[in-house]
Amino acid sequence: MDNYYKAFNKDDILNFIENVVIKGIDPMKTKEIKELRLNYPNVAQIIVEHIIREIVDVKI
């Protein structure tokens, strides 16, 4: 889940919209592009498997 932006309150959401969406300041962009290139041509399958592992591993 380290590759996702997380919002814990209204200010986090507004900050994301202002900086990432509007201004294009995306500190995670470089990291994800490198990972996607390493996994080409199976990027979609790897992303789905990663999401499933993260969901299954959630400690409640």
Secondary structure in CASP SS format (residue, H / E / C, confidence):
PFRMAT SS
TARGET T0000
AUTHOR 0000-0000-0000
METHOD secondary structure of the structure
MODEL  1
M C 1.00
D C 1.00
N C 1.00
Y C 1.00
Y C 1.00
K C 1.00
A C 1.00
F C 1.00
N C 1.00
K H 1.00
D H 1.00
D H 1.00
I H 1.00
L H 1.00
N H 1.00
F H 1.00
I H 1.00
E H 1.00
N H 1.00
V H 1.00
V H 1.00
I H 1.00
K C 1.00
G C 1.00
I C 1.00
D C 1.00
P C 1.00
M C 1.00
K H 1.00
T H 1.00
K H 1.00
E H 1.00
I H 1.00
K H 1.00
E H 1.00
L H 1.00
R H 1.00
L H 1.00
N H 1.00
Y C 1.00
P C 1.00
N C 1.00
V H 1.00
A H 1.00
Q H 1.00
I H 1.00
I H 1.00
V H 1.00
E H 1.00
H H 1.00
I H 1.00
I H 1.00
R H 1.00
E H 1.00
I H 1.00
V H 1.00
D C 1.00
V C 1.00
K C 1.00
I C 1.00
END
